[in-house]
Each structure stands twice: as structure tokens, then as C-alpha cells.
Amino acid sequence: MSSADPFLPPVPSIPDAASSPVLAAAPGELLHRDTFRDGLDRWRVEQQPGGSVRAEDGRLVIADKSGCTVWFRPRLRAPVFIRYEAVVTSRSRVSDLNCFWMASDPERPDDLFAAGHSRDGTFASYDTLQTYYVGYGGNGNTTTRFRRYDGSGARPLLPEHDLKGPGVLLEPDRVYRIELVALENGRVQYARDGEVLFDVSDKAPLLSGWFGLRTVWSEIKVTNFGIHRAVPAG
């Protein structure tokens, strides 16, 4: 591993049950929540033509054709615990229940939404962010991947963070509970239905930034969105 690698050796992503990683944190003080019954004022939509984003019956509904990211406007700071429930419906392609967290733009570090950014919903327009990213069921529901974008356009992918197989891919119309952790010591985790899929120690942790939901050519419905201060588990 080169000295430029931002990661300490990762915990294996899908080990045997006896050594399976557990969440390093639990939800503490509630910082933000959204029931999606009062519109989308707290969200910023970046979407290619042909799609839509709406709050409907207590759900955030993303119906997309060519690429969409929906950002939660408040800035987040570690230690943070993000959780929500989401379903990818069978009404469209079943793929890409994705997310960014602790995202920032090195050219506009104080405001992700400052004038002049070039993000437009196309995936490549996010390459220059600094962020943690999981593409769950990406590439037509053939892969689930974790990446740490370094702000230069590089999106390194370690073999341990490139998962395949039915146990880590999407099922249509299934409700998933997603939990994200970013701690001050650089511990970063992604869990699905209580199972930690990615457990990373970042030597140069991203300690503040924004959260975004991401998809392409899919319909996603999100409920029970909340952001908490993370506290030690147990």
C-alpha cells in the first residue's frame, strides 16, 4: 500500500458471521429529521431532464431517467449517524440506491451550493468532490461499491470495496434500512438492514460535508430520514 493511500487496512466487507463487523456507533441526539410532509425546502435537486423529485404521502420519491442527486441542505459534522429507509420500485429499472456523505467541493469548501458549480445530475459531474460514496446495486444491479473521492477527480476502488453477488444487490420493492456513520477518528461505515457492508478507517477523514441521495434510471422512495449525533455503540 503506497503512502498516498488514504485508507488504513479495511475491515473485510463481507466476512464470515463470527467476525462480521458491527456498527461502531449508535444514534444519539436527533439533529435533523424529515417526514416529507412539508415539501422539499430542505433539499436541493440536481437532475437531468426527464425525471422528477417530489414529496408525496410522507415519502421522498425520485423518478429518474438520466441521473439525479438530491442533497440535504444542512451541513453535517462528525461524529454523525445518518439513517433512512428506501425502496427501489419495480416500476422502473432496479438499480442504483446510491449515496454521498461528508461531501464537499474543494473549490467551494464552505458552501456546496455556491454559484459556479458544474454539477447537473450526470455522474461524472461529481468526480471532483471530496466525499464518501456507496453505489448499492450499481451498474445495472451487478455491483455494490464503496469509494472515497479525493477531490482531484480520482475515485479509487479497492478490491475489498467491490462487492458482487445476490447477497449484496438490490431486490425490487424491498424496503431497506440504510445507516451511515462518520466518526472523528476516521471510522466510516455503511450498513444495510443492520449488516455492515463497508467498514473503513480513513487516515485523512472527511469531518464535515453534505449528504446526498443518488440514482440513475430508477424510481426510489425514501422514508424515516433522520440524522443524529453519533455516540459510541454499547
Long-range contacts (C-beta under 8 A, 24 or more apart in sequence): 5-156, 6-148, 6-150, 6-202, 6-203, 6-204, 7-148, 7-158, 7-200, 7-201, 7-202, 7-203, 8-186, 8-201, 8-202, 8-203, 9-201, 10-158, 10-160, 10-161, 10-198, 10-199, 10-200, 10-201, 11-199, 11-200, 11-201, 12-160, 13-146, 13-160, 13-161, 13-163, 13-197, 13-198, 13-199, 14-163, 14-167, 14-168, 14-197, 20-195, 20-196, 21-189, 21-196, 21-199, 22-196, 22-233, 23-179, 23-181, 23-189, 23-191, 23-194, 23-196, 23-233, 24-181, 24-183, 24-187, 24-189, 24-199, 24-232, 24-233, 25-79, 25-81, 25-181, 25-183, 25-187, 25-189, 25-230, 25-231, 25-232, 25-233, 26-81, 26-230, 26-231, 26-232, 26-233, 26-234, 27-81, 27-83, 27-226, 27-228, 27-229, 27-230, 27-231, 28-81, 28-228, 28-229, 28-230, 28-231, 29-228, 29-229, 30-226, 30-227, 30-228, 31-76, 31-80, 31-227, 31-228, 31-229, 32-72, 32-74, 32-226, 32-227, 33-225, 33-226, 33-227, 34-60, 34-72, 34-225, 34-226, 36-60, 36-222, 36-223, 36-225, 42-72, 42-73, 42-74, 43-70, 43-71, 43-72, 43-73, 44-70, 44-71, 44-73, 44-113, 45-69, 45-70, 45-71, 46-70, 46-71, 46-119, 46-120, 46-121, 47-121, 48-120, 48-121, 48-122, 51-121, 58-223, 59-221, 59-222, 59-223, 60-213, 60-221, 60-222, 60-223, 60-225, 61-219, 61-220, 61-221, 61-222, 62-213, 62-215, 62-218, 62-219, 62-220, 62-221, 62-222, 63-92, 63-219, 64-92, 64-215, 64-216, 64-217, 64-218, 64-219, 64-220, 65-217, 66-121, 66-122, 66-216, 66-217, 67-121, 67-122, 67-123, 67-216, 68-121, 68-214, 68-215, 68-216, 69-100, 69-119, 69-121, 69-126, 69-212, 69-213, 69-214, 70-212, 70-213, 70-214, 71-112, 71-113, 71-210, 71-211, 71-212, 72-210, 72-211, 72-212, 72-225, 72-227, 73-113, 73-210, 74-210, 74-227, 75-112, 75-208, 75-209, 75-210, 76-101, 76-102, 76-182, 76-208, 76-209, 76-210, 76-211, 76-227, 77-207, 77-208, 78-102, 78-182, 78-183, 78-184, 78-205, 78-206, 78-207, 78-208, 78-230, 79-181, 79-182, 79-183, 79-184, 79-229, 79-230, 79-231, 80-180, 80-181, 80-182, 80-227, 80-228, 80-229, 80-230, 81-179, 81-180, 81-181, 81-227, 81-228, 81-229, 81-230, 82-179, 82-180, 82-181, 82-211, 82-226, 82-227, 82-228, 83-177, 83-178, 83-179, 83-180, 83-224, 83-225, 83-226, 83-227, 83-228, 84-177, 84-178, 84-222, 84-223, 84-224, 84-225, 84-226, 85-175, 85-176, 85-177, 85-178, 85-222, 85-223, 85-224, 86-175, 86-176, 86-178, 86-213, 86-220, 86-221, 86-222, 86-223, 87-173, 87-174, 87-175, 87-176, 87-220, 87-221, 88-137, 88-170, 88-172, 88-173, 88-174, 88-215, 88-218, 88-219, 88-220, 89-172, 89-173, 89-219, 89-220, 89-221, 90-172, 90-173, 91-219, 92-217, 92-218, 92-219, 93-140, 93-217, 93-218, 94-137, 94-141, 94-170, 94-171, 94-172, 94-218, 95-137, 95-138, 95-139, 95-140, 95-141, 95-170, 95-215, 95-216, 95-217, 95-218, 96-135, 96-136, 96-137, 96-138, 96-141, 96-214, 96-215, 96-216, 96-217, 96-218, 97-136, 97-137, 97-170, 97-176, 97-178, 97-215, 97-218, 97-220, 98-133, 98-134, 98-135, 98-136, 98-138, 98-213, 98-214, 98-215, 99-133, 99-134, 99-136, 99-178, 99-180, 99-211, 99-212, 99-213, 99-214, 100-126, 100-129, 100-131, 100-132, 100-133, 100-210, 100-211, 100-212, 100-214, 101-131, 101-132, 101-180, 101-182, 101-209, 101-210, 101-211, 101-212, 102-130, 102-131, 102-132, 102-182, 102-206, 102-207, 102-208, 102-209, 102-210, 102-211, 103-129, 103-130, 103-131, 103-132, 103-149, 103-206, 103-209, 103-210, 103-211, 103-212, 104-129, 104-130, 104-131, 104-206, 104-208, 104-209, 104-210, 105-129, 105-130, 106-130, 106-151, 112-209, 112-210, 123-216, 126-214, 127-153, 127-155, 128-152, 128-153, 130-206, 130-209, 131-206, 131-209, 132-180, 132-182, 132-188, 132-206, 133-214, 134-190, 134-197, 134-198, 135-214, 136-170, 136-178, 136-192, 137-169, 137-170, 141-169, 141-170, 142-169, 144-168, 144-169, 144-197, 146-190, 146-197, 146-198, 146-200, 148-188, 148-200, 148-202, 148-206, 161-198, 161-200, 163-197, 168-197, 180-211, 181-230, 182-206, 182-207, 182-230, 183-230
